[in-house]
């Protein structure tokens, strides 16, 4: 880690909310810890890096993030090992990705001593909030947005970076039902689909709402040009097992490069399972289903972890996946990943960072 050049000022909450919080009964993203990290970028430099009690940020209605959407974010998780030590999963990967997202939106990079040191300090302070029940974690949400007070369209000169933290369980409690939409696209080549840009999520909401009204949990997005190749779900990347090979759409420039996705691609060969990153046409998936070759389908994301897919609606076809108990690889994979994150299994890739 680079030497710290920013002193992180800490203002502690007068009273912790932890004793009044039921960590066994959590709604995703609704419970926030006692503290948050806030830093500002102004006049070409990062300044005022501080940890303060979680609460409202004062801002002007003219800040450019609200008008032109210069806003990106991250999702990452902290866990505890059996000795009670707090561990972060691949924070350097999230750091690299937020800077890639920022570059796409014309925002300056966040240095190590703000992103990594700030996160470590925040998790250290709120470590008692890390839940330890199976499937739970402390979800960290770094947000980064333009805070120039100006309605002129140009890259902002002032930015705010903040990290808030929520104790959570898995995002999906049950296997999810997906539907393919032909009415909307999430992203297209040359756009911002590969960035974790707030606007990508806003653009997905209408399709998501319509899917939910029809009884589905989420949309499976196809590519924006031909509406033929499977991309992702919006909340997670997707994987399919066809004839004992686990396949996932290769990064096309309009798919989020998921860190859980990358971890799975690295882990599967160590478990003796063949994995391929390639284009997958929705018709190929339908054909594999009809031929009885489609063994499993699952989503992968920080919030979702490994989320089993129950079915995929595609035009008139319902691709119904086998019962979770009959799926060959995803349950083992979920167990192995969770064991690495909680320090119960050797961390061969050096993914865990002790707080
Ligand atoms: C995450 O998995 O961390 C995300 O940011 C996805 C979001 C829809 C919860």
Boltz pocket constraint, residues with backbone or C-beta under 6 A from the ligand:
constraints:
  - pocket:
      binder: B
      contacts: [[A, 74], [A, 75], [A, 76], [A, 234], [A, 235], [A, 236], [A, 301], [A, 302], [A, 303], [A, 304]]
      max_distance: 6.0
